[in-house]
Amino acid sequence: MGNENNELRMTHSCILSRGDEKFVRVTFEGDKTYAEGIVPSGEIETYRGFTEEEVEQLKLYLKLNKDEIMNKAKNITGIMHWF
């Protein structure tokens, strides 16, 4: 996908909220690629270095794995819990 050595790192935030909506920000990074999306909607908000087809694949990945990503995000304590 989009980068020469095909290594793509995925990271995600803790559970975030906006009003009643709960979501997780997910970032995909390669040497020359970057994309940021949201779970559970599966939308990619910003990207560079990926083709449209690759962005569609990232969206599908987010949608198919939203439950697992949300569950993992529950285990991360956000910085706001420190205050």
Gaussian input, Z-matrix of N, CA and C with variables (Angstrom, degrees):
# hf/3-21g

backbone

0 1
 N
 C     1     B1
 C     2     B2     1     A1
 N     3     B3     2     A2     1     D1
 C     4     B4     3     A3     2     D2
 C     5     B5     4     A4     3     D3
 N     6     B6     5     A5     4     D4
 C     7     B7     6     A6     5     D5
 C     8     B8     7     A7     6     D6
 N     9     B9     8     A8     7     D7
 C    10    B10     9     A9     8     D8
 C    11    B11    10    A10     9     D9
 N    12    B12    11    A11    10    D10
 C    13    B13    12    A12    11    D11
 C    14    B14    13    A13    12    D12
 N    15    B15    14    A14    13    D13
 C    16    B16    15    A15    14    D14
 C    17    B17    16    A16    15    D15
 N    18    B18    17    A17    16    D16
 C    19    B19    18    A18    17    D17
 C    20    B20    19    A19    18    D18
 N    21    B21    20    A20    19    D19
 C    22    B22    21    A21    20    D20
 C    23    B23    22    A22    21    D21
 N    24    B24    23    A23    22    D22
 C    25    B25    24    A24    23    D23
 C    26    B26    25    A25    24    D24
 N    27    B27    26    A26    25    D25
 C    28    B28    27    A27    26    D26
 C    29    B29    28    A28    27    D27
 N    30    B30    29    A29    28    D28
 C    31    B31    30    A30    29    D29
 C    32    B32    31    A31    30    D30
 N    33    B33    32    A32    31    D31
 C    34    B34    33    A33    32    D32
 C    35    B35    34    A34    33    D33
 N    36    B36    35    A35    34    D34
 C    37    B37    36    A36    35    D35
 C    38    B38    37    A37    36    D36
 N    39    B39    38    A38    37    D37
 C    40    B40    39    A39    38    D38
 C    41    B41    40    A40    39    D39
 N    42    B42    41    A41    40    D40
 C    43    B43    42    A42    41    D41
 C    44    B44    43    A43    42    D42
 N    45    B45    44    A44    43    D43
 C    46    B46    45    A45    44    D44
 C    47    B47    46    A46    45    D45
 N    48    B48    47    A47    46    D46
 C    49    B49    48    A48    47    D47
 C    50    B50    49    A49    48    D48
 N    51    B51    50    A50    49    D49
 C    52    B52    51    A51    50    D50
 C    53    B53    52    A52    51    D51
 N    54    B54    53    A53    52    D52
 C    55    B55    54    A54    53    D53
 C    56    B56    55    A55    54    D54
 N    57    B57    56    A56    55    D55
 C    58    B58    57    A57    56    D56
 C    59    B59    58    A58    57    D57
 N    60    B60    59    A59    58    D58
 C    61    B61    60    A60    59    D59
 C    62    B62    61    A61    60    D60
 N    63    B63    62    A62    61    D61
 C    64    B64    63    A63    62    D62
 C    65    B65    64    A64    63    D63
 N    66    B66    65    A65    64    D64
 C    67    B67    66    A66    65    D65
 C    68    B68    67    A67    66    D66
 N    69    B69    68    A68    67    D67
 C    70    B70    69    A69    68    D68
 C    71    B71    70    A70    69    D69
 N    72    B72    71    A71    70    D70
 C    73    B73    72    A72    71    D71
 C    74    B74    73    A73    72    D72
 N    75    B75    74    A74    73    D73
 C    76    B76    75    A75    74    D74
 C    77    B77    76    A76    75    D75
 N    78    B78    77    A77    76    D76
 C    79    B79    78    A78    77    D77
 C    80    B80    79    A79    78    D78
 N    81    B81    80    A80    79    D79
 C    82    B82    81    A81    80    D80
 C    83    B83    82    A82    81    D81
 N    84    B84    83    A83    82    D82
 C    85    B85    84    A84    83    D83
 C    86    B86    85    A85    84    D84
 N    87    B87    86    A86    85    D85
 C    88    B88    87    A87    86    D86
 C    89    B89    88    A88    87    D87
 N    90    B90    89    A89    88    D88
 C    91    B91    90    A90    89    D89
 C    92    B92    91    A91    90    D90
 N    93    B93    92    A92    91    D91
 C    94    B94    93    A93    92    D92
 C    95    B95    94    A94    93    D93
 N    96    B96    95    A95    94    D94
 C    97    B97    96    A96    95    D95
 C    98    B98    97    A97    96    D96
 N    99    B99    98    A98    97    D97
 C   100   B100    99    A99    98    D98
 C   101   B101   100   A100    99    D99
 N   102   B102   101   A101   100   D100
 C   103   B103   102   A102   101   D101
 C   104   B104   103   A103   102   D102
 N   105   B105   104   A104   103   D103
 C   106   B106   105   A105   104   D104
 C   107   B107   106   A106   105   D105
 N   108   B108   107   A107   106   D106
 C   109   B109   108   A108   107   D107
 C   110   B110   109   A109   108   D108
 N   111   B111   110   A110   109   D109
 C   112   B112   111   A111   110   D110
 C   113   B113   112   A112   111   D111
 N   114   B114   113   A113   112   D112
 C   115   B115   114   A114   113   D113
 C   116   B116   115   A115   114   D114
 N   117   B117   116   A116   115   D115
 C   118   B118   117   A117   116   D116
 C   119   B119   118   A118   117   D117
 N   120   B120   119   A119   118   D118
 C   121   B121   120   A120   119   D119
 C   122   B122   121   A121   120   D120
 N   123   B123   122   A122   121   D121
 C   124   B124   123   A123   122   D122
 C   125   B125   124   A124   123   D123
 N   126   B126   125   A125   124   D124
 C   127   B127   126   A126   125   D125
 C   128   B128   127   A127   126   D126
 N   129   B129   128   A128   127   D127
 C   130   B130   129   A129   128   D128
 C   131   B131   130   A130   129   D129
 N   132   B132   131   A131   130   D130
 C   133   B133   132   A132   131   D131
 C   134   B134   133   A133   132   D132
 N   135   B135   134   A134   133   D133
 C   136   B136   135   A135   134   D134
 C   137   B137   136   A136   135   D135
 N   138   B138   137   A137   136   D136
 C   139   B139   138   A138   137   D137
 C   140   B140   139   A139   138   D138
 N   141   B141   140   A140   139   D139
 C   142   B142   141   A141   140   D140
 C   143   B143   142   A142   141   D141
 N   144   B144   143   A143   142   D142
 C   145   B145   144   A144   143   D143
 C   146   B146   145   A145   144   D144
 N   147   B147   146   A146   145   D145
 C   148   B148   147   A147   146   D146
 C   149   B149   148   A148   147   D147
 N   150   B150   149   A149   148   D148
 C   151   B151   150   A150   149   D149
 C   152   B152   151   A151   150   D150
 N   153   B153   152   A152   151   D151
 C   154   B154   153   A153   152   D152
 C   155   B155   154   A154   153   D153
 N   156   B156   155   A155   154   D154
 C   157   B157   156   A156   155   D155
 C   158   B158   157   A157   156   D156
 N   159   B159   158   A158   157   D157
 C   160   B160   159   A159   158   D158
 C   161   B161   160   A160   159   D159
 N   162   B162   161   A161   160   D160
 C   163   B163   162   A162   161   D161
 C   164   B164   163   A163   162   D162
 N   165   B165   164   A164   163   D163
 C   166   B166   165   A165   164   D164
 C   167   B167   166   A166   165   D165
 N   168   B168   167   A167   166   D166
 C   169   B169   168   A168   167   D167
 C   170   B170   169   A169   168   D168
 N   171   B171   170   A170   169   D169
 C   172   B172   171   A171   170   D170
 C   173   B173   172   A172   171   D171
 N   174   B174   173   A173   172   D172
 C   175   B175   174   A174   173   D173
 C   176   B176   175   A175   174   D174
 N   177   B177   176   A176   175   D175
 C   178   B178   177   A177   176   D176
 C   179   B179   178   A178   177   D177
 N   180   B180   179   A179   178   D178
 C   181   B181   180   A180   179   D179
 C   182   B182   181   A181   180   D180
 N   183   B183   182   A182   181   D181
 C   184   B184   183   A183   182   D182
 C   185   B185   184   A184   183   D183
 N   186   B186   185   A185   184   D184
 C   187   B187   186   A186   185   D185
 C   188   B188   187   A187   186   D186
 N   189   B189   188   A188   187   D187
 C   190   B190   189   A189   188   D188
 C   191   B191   190   A190   189   D189
 N   192   B192   191   A191   190   D190
 C   193   B193   192   A192   191   D191
 C   194   B194   193   A193   192   D192
 N   195   B195   194   A194   193   D193
 C   196   B196   195   A195   194   D194
 C   197   B197   196   A196   195   D195
 N   198   B198   197   A197   196   D196
 C   199   B199   198   A198   197   D197
 C   200   B200   199   A199   198   D198
 N   201   B201   200   A200   199   D199
 C   202   B202   201   A201   200   D200
 C   203   B203   202   A202   201   D201
 N   204   B204   203   A203   202   D202
 C   205   B205   204   A204   203   D203
 C   206   B206   205   A205   204   D204
 N   207   B207   206   A206   205   D205
 C   208   B208   207   A207   206   D206
 C   209   B209   208   A208   207   D207
 N   210   B210   209   A209   208   D208
 C   211   B211   210   A210   209   D209
 C   212   B212   211   A211   210   D210
 N   213   B213   212   A212   211   D211
 C   214   B214   213   A213   212   D212
 C   215   B215   214   A214   213   D213
 N   216   B216   215   A215   214   D214
 C   217   B217   216   A216   215   D215
 C   218   B218   217   A217   216   D216
 N   219   B219   218   A218   217   D217
 C   220   B220   219   A219   218   D218
 C   221   B221   220   A220   219   D219
 N   222   B222   221   A221   220   D220
 C   223   B223   222   A222   221   D221
 C   224   B224   223   A223   222   D222
 N   225   B225   224   A224   223   D223
 C   226   B226   225   A225   224   D224
 C   227   B227   226   A226   225   D225
 N   228   B228   227   A227   226   D226
 C   229   B229   228   A228   227   D227
 C   230   B230   229   A229   228   D228
 N   231   B231   230   A230   229   D229
 C   232   B232   231   A231   230   D230
 C   233   B233   232   A232   231   D231
 N   234   B234   233   A233   232   D232
 C   235   B235   234   A234   233   D233
 C   236   B236   235   A235   234   D234
 N   237   B237   236   A236   235   D235
 C   238   B238   237   A237   236   D236
 C   239   B239   238   A238   237   D237
 N   240   B240   239   A239   238   D238
 C   241   B241   240   A240   239   D239
 C   242   B242   241   A241   240   D240
 N   243   B243   242   A242   241   D241
 C   244   B244   243   A243   242   D242
 C   245   B245   244   A244   243   D243
 N   246   B246   245   A245   244   D244
 C   247   B247   246   A246   245   D245
 C   248   B248   247   A247   246   D246

   B1=1.4320
   B2=1.5081
   B3=1.2443
   B4=1.4384
   B5=1.5175
   B6=1.3240
   B7=1.4472
   B8=1.5145
   B9=1.3266
   B10=1.4590
   B11=1.5149
   B12=1.3217
   B13=1.4608
   B14=1.5342
   B15=1.3296
   B16=1.4631
   B17=1.5223
   B18=1.3110
   B19=1.4618
   B20=1.5192
   B21=1.3069
   B22=1.4505
   B23=1.5195
   B24=1.3276
   B25=1.4581
   B26=1.5285
   B27=1.3137
   B28=1.4522
   B29=1.5197
   B30=1.3221
   B31=1.4569
   B32=1.5262
   B33=1.3246
   B34=1.4599
   B35=1.5172
   B36=1.3123
   B37=1.4596
   B38=1.5228
   B39=1.3047
   B40=1.4609
   B41=1.5341
   B42=1.3148
   B43=1.4647
   B44=1.5331
   B45=1.3045
   B46=1.4600
   B47=1.5203
   B48=1.3121
   B49=1.4592
   B50=1.5199
   B51=1.3177
   B52=1.4538
   B53=1.5221
   B54=1.3155
   B55=1.4616
   B56=1.5203
   B57=1.3204
   B58=1.4633
   B59=1.5264
   B60=1.3355
   B61=1.4680
   B62=1.5261
   B63=1.3162
   B64=1.4686
   B65=1.5196
   B66=1.3484
   B67=1.4527
   B68=1.5234
   B69=1.3203
   B70=1.4625
   B71=1.5299
   B72=1.3107
   B73=1.4739
   B74=1.5209
   B75=1.3189
   B76=1.4645
   B77=1.5255
   B78=1.3235
   B79=1.4635
   B80=1.5200
   B81=1.3225
   B82=1.4583
   B83=1.5184
   B84=1.3417
   B85=1.4585
   B86=1.5153
   B87=1.3185
   B88=1.4487
   B89=1.5178
   B90=1.3253
   B91=1.4640
   B92=1.5242
   B93=1.3345
   B94=1.4674
   B95=1.5193
   B96=1.3193
   B97=1.4558
   B98=1.5210
   B99=1.3218
   B100=1.4536
   B101=1.5254
   B102=1.3115
   B103=1.4601
   B104=1.5192
   B105=1.3217
   B106=1.4612
   B107=1.5158
   B108=1.3250
   B109=1.4578
   B110=1.5043
   B111=1.3328
   B112=1.4636
   B113=1.5197
   B114=1.3196
   B115=1.4603
   B116=1.5235
   B117=1.2982
   B118=1.4565
   B119=1.5265
   B120=1.3362
   B121=1.4707
   B122=1.5247
   B123=1.3328
   B124=1.4652
   B125=1.5197
   B126=1.3136
   B127=1.4576
   B128=1.5311
   B129=1.3184
   B130=1.4600
   B131=1.5241
   B132=1.3220
   B133=1.4607
   B134=1.5203
   B135=1.3121
   B136=1.4581
   B137=1.5242
   B138=1.3297
   B139=1.4619
   B140=1.5226
   B141=1.3244
   B142=1.4694
   B143=1.5206
   B144=1.3054
   B145=1.4592
   B146=1.5183
   B147=1.3278
   B148=1.4566
   B149=1.5211
   B150=1.3225
   B151=1.4567
   B152=1.5310
   B153=1.3079
   B154=1.4708
   B155=1.5295
   B156=1.3316
   B157=1.4682
   B158=1.5285
   B159=1.3138
   B160=1.4693
   B161=1.5214
   B162=1.3225
   B163=1.4670
   B164=1.5260
   B165=1.3215
   B166=1.4648
   B167=1.5303
   B168=1.3389
   B169=1.4608
   B170=1.5340
   B171=1.3300
   B172=1.4646
   B173=1.5261
   B174=1.3299
   B175=1.4707
   B176=1.5257
   B177=1.3223
   B178=1.4606
   B179=1.5209
   B180=1.3334
   B181=1.4657
   B182=1.5308
   B183=1.3350
   B184=1.4657
   B185=1.5220
   B186=1.3154
   B187=1.4617
   B188=1.5250
   B189=1.3372
   B190=1.4690
   B191=1.5241
   B192=1.3335
   B193=1.4622
   B194=1.5253
   B195=1.3305
   B196=1.4675
   B197=1.5235
   B198=1.3276
   B199=1.4653
   B200=1.5246
   B201=1.3250
   B202=1.4640
   B203=1.5295
   B204=1.3335
   B205=1.4646
   B206=1.5236
   B207=1.3266
   B208=1.4739
   B209=1.5241
   B210=1.3340
   B211=1.4690
   B212=1.5162
   B213=1.3436
   B214=1.4649
   B215=1.5183
   B216=1.3313
   B217=1.4647
   B218=1.5233
   B219=1.3286
   B220=1.4671
   B221=1.5204
   B222=1.3298
   B223=1.4645
   B224=1.5185
   B225=1.3218
   B226=1.4697
   B227=1.5256
   B228=1.3072
   B229=1.4457
   B230=1.5232
   B231=1.3028
   B232=1.4653
   B233=1.5106
   B234=1.2940
   B235=1.4670
   B236=1.5332
   B237=1.3237
   B238=1.4603
   B239=1.5326
   B240=1.3244
   B241=1.4712
   B242=1.5311
   B243=1.3315
   B244=1.4496
   B245=1.5246
   B246=1.3157
   B247=1.4712
   B248=1.5021
   A1=111.21
   A2=119.14
   A3=124.24
   A4=118.01
   A5=120.73
   A6=118.87
   A7=110.39
   A8=113.85
   A9=120.53
   A10=114.52
   A11=118.56
   A12=118.88
   A13=112.19
   A14=117.01
   A15=123.17
   A16=114.31
   A17=118.25
   A18=119.84
   A19=108.90
   A20=115.35
   A21=122.00
   A22=107.96
   A23=116.02
   A24=120.84
   A25=108.66
   A26=115.75
   A27=120.81
   A28=108.86
   A29=116.14
   A30=121.72
   A31=107.86
   A32=115.53
   A33=117.95
   A34=110.17
   A35=114.29
   A36=121.48
   A37=110.10
   A38=114.85
   A39=120.92
   A40=107.00
   A41=116.97
   A42=120.66
   A43=107.94
   A44=115.99
   A45=122.18
   A46=107.85
   A47=117.16
   A48=118.73
   A49=110.71
   A50=113.37
   A51=123.25
   A52=104.46
   A53=116.43
   A54=119.60
   A55=108.71
   A56=117.00
   A57=121.65
   A58=112.56
   A59=116.62
   A60=120.91
   A61=111.24
   A62=116.44
   A63=122.31
   A64=107.55
   A65=116.90
   A66=120.79
   A67=110.53
   A68=114.89
   A69=122.49
   A70=107.50
   A71=116.82
   A72=121.39
   A73=107.80
   A74=115.77
   A75=122.05
   A76=108.18
   A77=116.03
   A78=121.68
   A79=109.63
   A80=115.71
   A81=123.17
   A82=106.93
   A83=116.83
   A84=120.73
   A85=111.03
   A86=114.94
   A87=122.70
   A88=107.33
   A89=116.71
   A90=119.48
   A91=112.05
   A92=117.21
   A93=121.04
   A94=111.90
   A95=116.81
   A96=120.44
   A97=110.75
   A98=114.35
   A99=120.49
   A100=107.97
   A101=116.12
   A102=120.76
   A103=108.52
   A104=115.00
   A105=119.91
   A106=108.17
   A107=114.87
   A108=120.39
   A109=112.33
   A110=114.31
   A111=121.79
   A112=109.24
   A113=115.04
   A114=122.19
   A115=105.42
   A116=122.20
   A117=127.52
   A118=115.80
   A119=119.58
   A120=119.86
   A121=113.28
   A122=116.63
   A123=119.86
   A124=113.55
   A125=117.30
   A126=120.98
   A127=110.80
   A128=115.73
   A129=122.00
   A130=105.73
   A131=116.69
   A132=121.16
   A133=113.21
   A134=115.91
   A135=119.70
   A136=108.98
   A137=116.29
   A138=119.78
   A139=110.43
   A140=114.42
   A141=121.08
   A142=107.64
   A143=115.91
   A144=121.53
   A145=114.87
   A146=118.53
   A147=122.58
   A148=109.32
   A149=116.80
   A150=121.09
   A151=108.42
   A152=116.84
   A153=120.76
   A154=110.51
   A155=116.21
   A156=120.37
   A157=110.81
   A158=116.75
   A159=120.48
   A160=111.29
   A161=117.20
   A162=120.62
   A163=109.46
   A164=117.44
   A165=120.68
   A166=110.85
   A167=117.02
   A168=121.16
   A169=110.73
   A170=117.00
   A171=120.49
   A172=110.61
   A173=116.77
   A174=120.65
   A175=110.54
   A176=116.28
   A177=120.59
   A178=110.36
   A179=116.89
   A180=120.93
   A181=110.15
   A182=116.80
   A183=120.36
   A184=111.33
   A185=117.13
   A186=120.68
   A187=111.72
   A188=116.53
   A189=120.27
   A190=112.89
   A191=116.68
   A192=121.29
   A193=113.38
   A194=117.22
   A195=120.47
   A196=113.15
   A197=118.03
   A198=119.73
   A199=111.52
   A200=116.50
   A201=120.74
   A202=110.86
   A203=117.20
   A204=121.08
   A205=110.31
   A206=117.56
   A207=120.87
   A208=110.75
   A209=117.32
   A210=120.44
   A211=111.89
   A212=117.65
   A213=120.36
   A214=110.76
   A215=116.51
   A216=120.74
   A217=111.52
   A218=117.62
   A219=120.83
   A220=111.54
   A221=116.83
   A222=121.16
   A223=113.36
   A224=117.03
   A225=120.93
   A226=107.76
   A227=116.03
   A228=121.03
   A229=108.13
   A230=116.63
   A231=121.04
   A232=111.55
   A233=117.02
   A234=122.52
   A235=111.04
   A236=117.74
   A237=120.16
   A238=111.47
   A239=118.10
   A240=120.07
   A241=112.51
   A242=117.07
   A243=120.01
   A244=111.37
   A245=117.74
   A246=121.42
   A247=111.41
   D1=111.18
   D2=166.47
   D3=61.02
   D4=-21.10
   D5=-179.60
   D6=-125.80
   D7=153.93
   D8=-169.07
   D9=-64.24
   D10=-39.34
   D11=-177.42
   D12=-94.15
   D13=4.93
   D14=176.10
   D15=60.69
   D16=14.05
   D17=176.79
   D18=-90.43
   D19=120.42
   D20=-178.42
   D21=-126.12
   D22=124.73
   D23=179.74
   D24=-99.96
   D25=137.74
   D26=177.07
   D27=-119.30
   D28=129.96
   D29=174.41
   D30=-128.86
   D31=161.53
   D32=179.05
   D33=-146.59
   D34=159.92
   D35=179.64
   D36=-84.27
   D37=179.98
   D38=168.07
   D39=-76.21
   D40=-179.40
   D41=175.43
   D42=-68.98
   D43=125.60
   D44=178.06
   D45=-110.67
   D46=162.59
   D47=177.28
   D48=-140.37
   D49=148.35
   D50=176.72
   D51=-136.31
   D52=101.36
   D53=-172.35
   D54=66.29
   D55=-126.80
   D56=178.24
   D57=-88.43
   D58=-8.98
   D59=-177.23
   D60=-79.77
   D61=130.65
   D62=174.57
   D63=-110.28
   D64=135.18
   D65=-177.05
   D66=-152.95
   D67=168.81
   D68=178.61
   D69=-129.99
   D70=135.15
   D71=173.90
   D72=-89.41
   D73=132.43
   D74=-178.61
   D75=-121.61
   D76=134.25
   D77=179.63
   D78=-119.88
   D79=133.60
   D80=173.58
   D81=-113.13
   D82=128.07
   D83=-178.59
   D84=-135.14
   D85=134.92
   D86=171.55
   D87=-126.74
   D88=-172.48
   D89=-179.64
   D90=-60.65
   D91=-40.43
   D92=-177.15
   D93=-127.69
   D94=17.28
   D95=-177.74
   D96=-130.40
   D97=153.83
   D98=179.10
   D99=-155.90
   D100=138.21
   D101=173.28
   D102=-149.42
   D103=144.73
   D104=176.72
   D105=-128.90
   D106=129.54
   D107=-178.78
   D108=-132.62
   D109=-178.71
   D110=-176.75
   D111=-131.23
   D112=137.67
   D113=173.32
   D114=-116.21
   D115=136.91
   D116=19.00
   D117=-92.68
   D118=-4.60
   D119=-175.76
   D120=-66.18
   D121=-28.35
   D122=-179.36
   D123=77.66
   D124=14.66
   D125=-179.61
   D126=-85.01
   D127=143.51
   D128=172.42
   D129=-99.78
   D130=119.28
   D131=-175.74
   D132=-86.73
   D133=-36.84
   D134=-178.90
   D135=-148.18
   D136=147.72
   D137=178.02
   D138=-160.22
   D139=159.52
   D140=172.07
   D141=-151.55
   D142=143.28
   D143=176.67
   D144=86.21
   D145=-6.98
   D146=177.99
   D147=-101.29
   D148=147.22
   D149=172.89
   D150=-77.89
   D151=165.72
   D152=177.04
   D153=-58.86
   D154=-39.52
   D155=179.37
   D156=-63.76
   D157=-41.25
   D158=178.55
   D159=-66.20
   D160=-37.15
   D161=177.10
   D162=-63.52
   D163=-40.48
   D164=177.03
   D165=-62.22
   D166=-37.18
   D167=177.36
   D168=-66.06
   D169=-39.17
   D170=177.23
   D171=-64.38
   D172=-42.22
   D173=177.53
   D174=-59.88
   D175=-45.02
   D176=179.53
   D177=-62.39
   D178=-43.01
   D179=177.90
   D180=-57.44
   D181=-47.15
   D182=-179.52
   D183=-61.12
   D184=-42.97
   D185=-178.81
   D186=-66.62
   D187=-41.51
   D188=-178.43
   D189=-72.07
   D190=-25.49
   D191=-175.31
   D192=-112.94
   D193=15.05
   D194=-174.80
   D195=-59.31
   D196=-40.40
   D197=-178.80
   D198=-64.75
   D199=-44.44
   D200=179.31
   D201=-63.95
   D202=-43.45
   D203=179.97
   D204=-64.17
   D205=-44.27
   D206=178.77
   D207=-61.97
   D208=-41.79
   D209=179.01
   D210=-63.97
   D211=-42.07
   D212=178.09
   D213=-65.59
   D214=-37.03
   D215=-179.07
   D216=-66.28
   D217=-27.81
   D218=178.49
   D219=-63.59
   D220=-23.96
   D221=-178.53
   D222=-84.15
   D223=-4.31
   D224=179.32
   D225=-98.77
   D226=130.52
   D227=177.13
   D228=-90.49
   D229=122.25
   D230=178.50
   D231=-72.25
   D232=156.91
   D233=-177.98
   D234=-61.39
   D235=-28.39
   D236=-179.17
   D237=-64.76
   D238=-23.18
   D239=177.60
   D240=-70.13
   D241=-13.26
   D242=-179.58
   D243=-78.59
   D244=-17.96
   D245=-173.68
   D246=-100.85

